[in-house]
Amino acid sequence: SNKPHNFTELCVESLIGNEHFISILGQRDNVKKKPSPDGAIEICNDVNIDPSDAVFIGDTNVDILTGVAAGMTTVGVLWGFRKEEELREAGADYVISHPDQILDIILRTSSR
């Protein structure tokens, strides 16, 4: 997230629960903000996967640009802040309207 790291952790913990995540990263002084791929690549390194095997999911063009810059499959979601056209123009590989569609994309991309 481009939101401050401590705030990001608090939001995840209070809204979702952090037990579902291996890594939660918000903006930190030593890491460039999105659309720099640095944070996304750091997470891949934390979990020992190649960025090309990762899926970056986001609701803004900045999110999509981040995933593209990191070499990840990108998924734009329509329940956020931007419209489909903006997400596609940023380079989204997929644009979805419901969270259930994420699993289909992960299964499709993992079989490559």
Secondary structure, 3 states (H helix, E strand, C coil): CCCEHHHHHHHHHHHCCHHHCCCCCCECCCCCCCCCCHHHHHHHHHCCCCHHHCEEEECCHHHHHHHHHHCCEEEEECCCCCCHHHHHHCCCCEEECCCCHHHHHHHHHHCC
